[in-house]
């Protein structure tokens, strides 16, 4: 079995290394970033690009260990107060000095970002106050105890207050009531390098939607000289052309080569690395009275937990991981793979189509019904194929599925508009903690508190909400682990969401390169190195 802590390396490294022309690294991405605004959309394809340009107070390594970033140290002053010592001598790409004012501005901007498909307010909603004690000391007060604050801060990019037109003094106010913000730019403005100003190892040179994103070395980077003078990231959404580009030498590294092509890539002398990820692929069901895309019955049968259980046990997860995923996945019984924090080791729901038929009959649907299943066709590994397999399995118990597949950008927009009665998507926990999928995917949707921002199934369990909030405010790790296990068990016993599998992530590259596979699946250009 492939583990989280010991990423496996397949293939081999050739002993000779050929310098890449002009120190340029070219990467073939499976999906492209939808925006250069690092506070617009919690989407891995956005995050992995923006992390080259923007940094946060903390950072995470390949196995999600939290380490210092723009904050060199921190301490918990009391249960709701943290003090962060910021790095001195750090420069933004525009030459301005990094200071606490930039952090205050960045946190203030989060709730002011308009039309976010998955808002970052989930991280800032719990802030009671953010105070710059001096230029390099920051105090963060939270509304409740939050032991994960240093971990969560990795998700909050720090922007240049000067580049974005802030006033000389910026003061924090809850729920976006900050002062000194000026005219806050919205996401489209960040496509311009003049506004996409961070402290990262690379600066934005250009972003051409559908073609490429180009970043160049930031010579004044505080963390040392970046490996590449120029990095070109090209979206090549079709699997065949992405592999062909690698084999032809048009790109130096690709993410997610098709599983069936891995032997051919290895035989051609390329390096292949892989690791089990923290990303769960799941089904979510619209659990409210009004639900589009359901036919053959009156009302919404997905409100009945017996129907949701029938859907779960109609799916042969092992068959999907073996036949569709080629063994590069692991059947999922939880929202995070054990032994990550808050997991219980819960067994995968057993495949039992006969029992599924009985449950449907008990619920009053002996003849089944029809249902639209939304899915992206270019976001997750074999996403549309997995959705089609799910449709075939559900048809055997009487639920006739129409698969509605679209590109990721279209899918996420439609999903967030609640257009699908059931949809397939994925979630990678940025914190490596069970609170991440619980508060994002199944906590009761509440725009004011930032809870449930990606709960487009509108599942709601007030008892689970209360337990989750208590767990997120518990310092004692053992007790918090127990409460998170209990909260997840409530949801899974209710079949409020249906985990399918955890993805195994694969990268292929020229033998002159090395890359440590990341649990979070990010393809981080700044971490691609020349092979030693």
C-alpha positions in Angstrom: 0.0 0.0 0.0 1.2 3.5 -0.8 1.5 5.8 2.2 1.3 9.4 2.9 4.6 9.8 4.6 6.8 7.9 2.2 6.1 9.0 -1.4 7.2 6.3 -3.8 9.5 7.0 -6.8 9.1 5.0 -9.9 11.4 5.0 -12.9 15.0 6.2 -12.6 17.3 9.1 -12.9 19.9 9.1 -15.7 23.4 10.0 -14.6 24.0 12.7 -17.2 22.4 16.1 -16.9 21.9 18.4 -19.8 21.4 22.1 -18.8 18.1 23.5 -19.9 18.4 26.3 -22.4 18.5 29.8 -20.9 17.5 28.4 -17.5 13.9 28.1 -18.6 11.6 25.6 -17.0 8.5 24.7 -19.0 5.6 22.9 -17.2 2.6 21.2 -18.8 -0.3 21.6 -16.4 -3.5 19.6 -16.5 -5.6 22.6 -15.7 -4.9 26.3 -15.7 -5.3 28.9 -13.0 -8.5 30.9 -13.4 -7.1 34.0 -11.8 -3.9 35.6 -10.6 -5.7 36.9 -7.6 -4.5 34.7 -4.7 -7.5 35.5 -2.6 -10.2 34.8 -5.2 -10.7 31.0 -5.4 -9.5 28.2 -3.2 -8.6 26.0 -6.1 -5.4 24.0 -6.3 -4.7 25.0 -9.9 -4.8 28.7 -8.7 -2.8 28.1 -5.5 0.1 26.2 -7.1 0.7 29.1 -9.5 0.1 31.9 -7.0 2.5 30.4 -4.4 5.4 31.2 -6.8 4.4 34.9 -6.7 2.8 35.4 -3.3 3.8 34.0 0.1 2.0 33.7 3.5 3.1 34.0 7.1 3.6 30.3 7.3 4.4 27.6 4.7 4.1 23.8 4.3 6.6 21.3 3.0 5.8 18.3 0.8 4.2 16.3 3.6 2.3 19.3 5.1 4.6 20.1 7.9 4.1 23.8 8.9 7.3 25.9 8.8 8.1 29.6 9.0 7.3 31.8 6.0 7.0 35.5 6.1 6.7 35.1 9.9 9.9 33.8 11.3 8.3 32.7 14.6 5.1 32.8 16.5 3.7 32.1 20.0 0.3 31.7 21.6 0.0 34.5 24.1 -3.3 33.1 25.5 -6.1 30.9 24.2 -7.3 33.5 21.6 -4.2 35.6 21.0 -1.1 34.9 18.8 1.9 37.0 18.3 3.9 36.7 15.0 7.4 38.1 14.5 7.7 39.0 10.8 10.9 38.7 8.8 12.9 41.8 8.3 14.6 42.7 5.0 11.9 41.1 2.8 11.2 43.0 -0.4 8.1 43.0 -2.6 8.5 42.7 -6.3 7.9 46.4 -6.6 10.8 47.2 -4.3 8.7 48.1 -1.3 9.5 46.7 2.1 7.3 44.0 3.6 5.8 45.1 6.9 2.9 44.3 9.3 0.7 46.9 7.4 0.8 44.6 4.4 -0.5 41.7 6.4 -3.3 43.8 7.9 -4.3 45.0 4.4 -4.3 41.4 3.1 -6.5 40.0 5.8 -8.8 43.0 5.5 -9.2 42.4 1.7 -10.4 38.8 2.0 -14.1 39.5 2.7 -14.1 42.3 0.1 -13.3 39.9 -2.8 -16.4 39.7 -5.0 -17.9 36.6 -6.6 -15.5 34.2 -5.1 -16.4 30.6 -6.0 -14.8 29.3 -2.8 -14.1 32.2 -0.4 -11.1 32.6 1.9 -13.3 34.0 4.5 -13.4 30.5 6.0 -9.9 31.5 7.4 -10.5 35.1 8.3 -14.1 34.8 9.6 -12.8 33.9 13.0 -10.5 36.9 13.4 -11.6 39.3 16.2 -8.7 41.7 15.6 -5.4 42.1 13.8 -3.0 44.7 15.2 0.4 45.8 14.0 2.3 46.3 17.2 5.3 47.6 15.1 6.5 47.1 11.6 7.5 43.5 12.2 5.3 42.3 15.0 1.7 41.3 14.5 -1.0 40.4 17.0 -3.9 38.2 15.9 -6.9 37.8 18.2 -9.5 35.2 17.3 -13.1 35.0 18.4 -12.6 31.5 19.7 -9.6 29.3 20.4 -8.0 28.1 17.2 -5.1 25.7 17.6 -4.8 25.5 13.8 -4.2 29.2 13.2 -0.5 28.9 12.1 -1.5 26.1 9.7 -4.4 28.0 8.2 -2.4 31.1 7.7 -0.5 29.3 4.9 -3.7 29.8 2.8 -3.7 33.6 3.2 -1.5 35.3 0.6 0.2 38.5 1.6 -0.3 41.3 -0.9 1.5 44.6 -1.3 -0.6 47.4 0.3 1.4 50.0 -1.7 0.8 48.2 -5.0 -2.9 48.0 -4.4 -3.4 51.7 -3.4 -3.9 51.4 0.4 -3.6 54.4 2.6 -0.6 54.9 4.9 -2.4 53.5 7.9 -4.6 50.4 7.6 -6.6 49.2 10.6 -8.5 45.9 10.9 -12.2 45.8 11.4 -14.3 42.6 11.5 -16.4 41.6 8.5 -14.6 43.9 6.1 -15.1 47.1 8.1 -11.4 48.0 7.8 -10.1 51.5 7.4 -7.5 52.8 5.1 -8.1 50.2 2.3 -8.6 52.7 -0.5 -10.2 51.5 -3.7 -9.9 47.7 -3.4 -9.0 46.0 -6.7 -11.0 43.0 -7.7 -9.8 39.7 -9.2 -9.5 40.7 -12.9 -7.1 43.5 -12.1 -4.5 41.0 -10.8 -3.9 39.7 -14.4 -1.7 42.8 -14.7 1.9 42.3 -13.3 1.7 45.8 -11.8 -0.9 44.6 -9.3 0.1 41.0 -8.8 2.9 42.0 -6.5 4.1 39.5 -3.9 7.3 38.5 -2.1 7.7 35.1 -3.7 10.7 33.7 -5.6 9.1 34.6 -9.0 7.3 37.7 -10.3 4.5 37.6 -12.8 5.6 38.5 -16.3 2.3 37.6 -18.1 -0.9 35.7 -17.8 -2.6 34.7 -21.1 -5.8 32.8 -20.4 -5.8 29.5 -22.3 -2.2 29.8 -23.4 0.4 30.3 -20.6 1.5 31.9 -17.4 5.0 33.2 -17.3 7.0 34.1 -14.2 10.6 35.3 -13.9 13.2 35.1 -11.2 13.0 37.7 -8.4 16.7 38.4 -7.8 16.0 40.1 -4.4 14.1 37.1 -3.0 14.8 36.7 0.7 15.0 32.9 0.5 17.9 32.8 -1.9 18.3 32.7 -5.7 15.5 30.7 -7.4 16.6 27.8 -9.6 15.1 29.1 -12.9 15.5 32.4 -14.6 12.1 31.9 -16.3 9.2 29.5 -15.8 6.5 28.9 -18.3 3.3 27.1 -17.2 1.2 25.9 -20.1 -2.3 24.4 -19.6 -2.5 21.2 -21.7 -5.8 19.9 -20.6 -5.9 16.8 -22.9 -3.9 13.9 -21.7 -2.5 12.7 -25.0 -1.1 16.1 -26.1 0.4 16.6 -22.6 2.3 13.4 -22.8 3.3 14.1 -26.4 4.6 17.5 -25.4 6.9 15.9 -22.8 8.1 13.2 -25.2 8.8 15.8 -27.9 10.8 18.0 -25.5 8.3 20.9 -25.7 7.8 20.8 -22.0 10.2 19.7 -19.2 7.7 18.4 -16.7 4.0 17.4 -16.7 1.5 16.6 -14.0 -1.0 13.8 -14.1 0.3 11.7 -17.1 -2.5 9.2 -18.0 -2.0 6.1 -16.1 -1.9 3.9 -19.2 1.0 6.0 -20.6 3.3 5.7 -17.6 5.2 2.6 -18.8 5.8 4.3 -22.2 7.1 7.5 -20.4 9.4 5.5 -18.2 10.7 3.4 -21.1 11.6 6.7 -22.9 13.9 7.5 -20.1 11.8 10.1 -18.2 11.6 10.2 -14.4 8.2 9.4 -12.8 7.4 10.2 -9.2 4.1 9.6 -7.4 2.5 9.7 -3.9 -0.9 9.1 -2.3 -2.5 12.5 -1.9 -4.8 14.0 0.7 -7.4 14.7 -2.0 -10.7 12.8 -1.7 -13.0 12.5 -4.7 -16.6 12.5 -3.5 -20.2 12.7 -4.5 -22.4 15.5 -3.0 -26.2 15.6 -3.2 -28.5 18.6 -3.1 -30.4 18.2 0.1 -33.1 20.8 -0.1 -36.7 20.7 -1.2 -36.1 22.4 -4.5 -33.7 20.4 -6.6 -33.3 20.6 -10.4 -32.4 17.6 -12.6 -34.5 15.0 -10.8 -37.2 13.1 -12.8 -39.7 10.3 -12.5 -40.8 11.2 -8.9 -42.3 14.0 -7.0 -40.1 16.0 -4.6 -36.4 15.4 -3.9 -35.6 11.8 -3.0 -32.1 12.8 -1.9 -33.6 14.2 1.3 -34.1 10.6 2.5 -30.9 9.1 4.1 -32.0 5.7 2.9 -31.7 6.9 -0.7 -28.3 8.4 0.0 -27.1 5.1 1.5 -28.4 3.2 -1.5 -26.4 5.4 -3.8 -23.3 4.8 -1.7 -23.5 1.1 -1.5 -24.4 0.9 -5.2 -20.8 2.0 -6.0 -18.0 -0.5 -6.3 -15.1 1.7 -5.3 -12.5 -1.1 -5.6 -13.5 -1.6 -9.3 -13.2 2.1 -9.9 -9.7 2.3 -8.4 -8.5 -0.8 -10.2 -10.1 -0.4 -13.6 -10.6 3.4 -14.0 -7.7 4.6 -11.9 -5.3 1.8 -12.8 -4.3 1.3 -9.2 -3.3 4.9 -8.8 -6.0 5.6 -6.2 -7.3 4.1 -2.9 -10.9 3.5 -2.1 -12.1 6.0 0.5 -14.2 5.5 3.6 -13.5 9.0 5.0 -13.0 12.5 3.9 -9.2 12.3 4.6 -7.0 9.2 4.2 -5.9 7.7 7.6 -3.8 8.3 9.6 -4.3 12.0 9.0 -5.6 14.0 12.0 -9.3 13.4 12.8 -9.6 10.2 10.9 -11.0 7.1 12.5 -10.0 4.3 10.2 -13.6 3.9 9.1 -14.2 1.1 6.6 -15.1 1.7 3.0 -18.9 1.3 2.4 -19.3 -2.2 1.1 -20.6 -2.7 -2.4 -24.1 -4.2 -2.0 -26.5 -3.5 -5.0 -29.2 -5.8 -3.7 -29.4 -4.0 -0.4 -29.4 -0.8 -2.3 -32.6 -1.9 -4.2 -34.2 -2.8 -0.9 -33.4 0.6 0.6 -34.9 2.4 -2.4 -38.0 0.3 -2.1 -38.3 1.1 1.6 -37.9 4.8 0.8 -40.8 4.6 -1.6 -38.8 4.4 -4.9 -39.0 0.8 -6.0 -38.8 1.9 -9.6 -36.0 4.4 -9.0 -35.8 7.8 -10.6 -33.7 9.9 -13.0 -30.9 12.1 -11.9 -28.3 14.5 -13.4 -24.8 14.0 -12.2 -22.5 17.0 -12.8 -18.8 16.6 -13.1 -15.7 18.4 -14.4 -14.0 16.7 -17.3 -10.6 18.2 -17.0 -10.0 18.8 -13.3 -9.4 15.5 -11.5 -7.7 12.3 -12.6 -10.1 10.5 -15.0 -13.0 12.6 -13.5 -15.5 12.1 -16.3 -14.7 8.4 -16.6 -15.3 8.0 -12.9 -18.6 9.8 -13.2 -19.6 7.5 -16.1 -18.7 4.4 -14.0 -20.8 5.7 -11.2 -23.7 6.2 -13.6 -23.5 2.7 -14.8 -23.4 1.3 -11.3 -26.4 3.3 -10.2 -28.4 2.3 -13.3 -28.2 -1.3 -12.0 -30.3 -0.4 -9.0 -32.8 1.7 -10.9 -31.3 5.2 -10.7 -30.9 6.4 -14.2 -28.1 8.9 -14.5 -27.4 11.6 -17.1 -23.8 12.7 -16.8 -23.4 16.4 -17.4 -19.6 17.0 -17.9 -18.0 20.4 -18.5 -14.7 22.1 -18.1 -13.7 23.0 -14.6 -14.4 26.7 -14.9 -17.9 26.0 -16.1 -18.5 23.2 -13.7 -17.6 25.1 -10.6 -19.7 28.1 -11.6 -22.7 25.9 -12.2 -22.1 23.8 -9.1 -22.0 27.0 -6.9 -25.3 28.0 -8.5 -26.8 24.7 -7.3 -27.6 23.5 -10.8 -26.8 19.9 -10.1 -28.8 17.5 -7.9 -25.7 15.5 -7.5 -22.1 16.2 -8.4 -18.6 14.7 -8.4 -15.8 16.8 -7.1 -12.6 16.6 -5.1 -11.2 18.2 -1.9 -7.6 18.5 -0.7 -7.2 19.5 2.9 -4.8 22.4 3.0 -4.3 21.9 6.7 -4.1 18.1 6.7 -6.8 18.2 9.4 -10.3 16.8 9.3 -11.7 20.2 10.2 -10.8 21.3 6.6 -13.3 19.1 4.7 -15.9 19.2 7.5 -16.1 23.0 7.7 -15.8 23.4 3.9 -17.9 20.6 2.5 -20.6 19.7 5.0 -20.9 22.4 7.7 -24.2 24.3 7.3 -23.7 27.0 4.6 -23.4 30.4 6.2 -21.9 33.3 4.2 -21.6 35.5 7.3 -19.5 33.1 9.3 -17.6 31.6 6.3 -18.7 28.1 7.2 -19.7 25.6 4.4 -18.4 27.7 1.5 -18.1 24.6 -0.7 -21.2 22.9 0.6 -23.1 23.0 -2.7 -25.2 20.1 -1.5 -26.6 22.3 1.3 -26.3 19.4 3.8 -27.0 20.6 7.3 -26.6 19.0 10.7 -26.7 21.5 13.6 -25.4 18.9 16.0 -22.4 18.3 13.9 -21.9 22.0 13.4 -21.8 22.6 17.1 -19.3 19.7 17.7 -17.1 20.9 14.8 -17.0 24.5 16.2 -16.1 23.1 19.6 -13.4 20.9 18.2 -11.9 23.8 16.3 -11.6 25.7 19.6 -10.0 22.8 21.5 -6.3 23.1 22.3 -5.9 19.5 23.6 -5.0 17.5 20.5 -6.3 14.2 21.8 -9.7 15.6 22.6 -9.8 17.6 19.4 -9.0 14.4 17.4 -11.8 12.5 19.2 -14.3 15.3 18.5 -13.4 15.5 14.8 -13.8 11.8 14.5 -17.2 12.0 16.1 -18.2 14.9 13.9 -17.2 13.1 10.7 -18.9 9.9 11.8 -22.2 11.9 12.2 -22.0 13.0 8.6 -21.0 9.7 7.1 -23.6 7.8 9.1 -26.1 10.2 7.7 -24.6 9.7 4.2 -24.5 13.5 4.0 -21.6 13.2 1.5 -20.2 10.1 -0.2 -16.4 9.6 -0.4 -15.2 7.6 -3.4 -11.4 7.4 -3.4 -8.2 9.2 -2.6 -6.1 10.2 -5.7 -2.6 9.0 -6.2 -0.7 11.9 -7.9 1.9 11.4 -10.6 4.4 13.7 -12.2 6.7 12.9 -15.2 9.8 14.9 -16.1 13.1 15.0 -17.9 15.8 13.1 -16.1 17.7 16.4 -15.6 15.0 17.4 -13.1 13.9 16.3 -9.6 10.7 17.0 -7.8 9.5 15.8 -4.4 5.9 14.7 -4.7 3.5 16.7 -2.5 0.7 15.3 -0.5 -1.4 18.3 -1.5 -0.9 17.5 -5.2 0.5 21.0 -6.0 2.9 21.3 -8.9 5.2 24.0 -7.4 7.5 25.4 -10.0 9.7 26.9 -7.2 10.3 23.3 -5.9 11.4 21.8 -9.2 15.2 21.5 -9.0 18.0 20.4 -11.3 18.8 16.8 -10.5 22.0 16.2 -8.5 
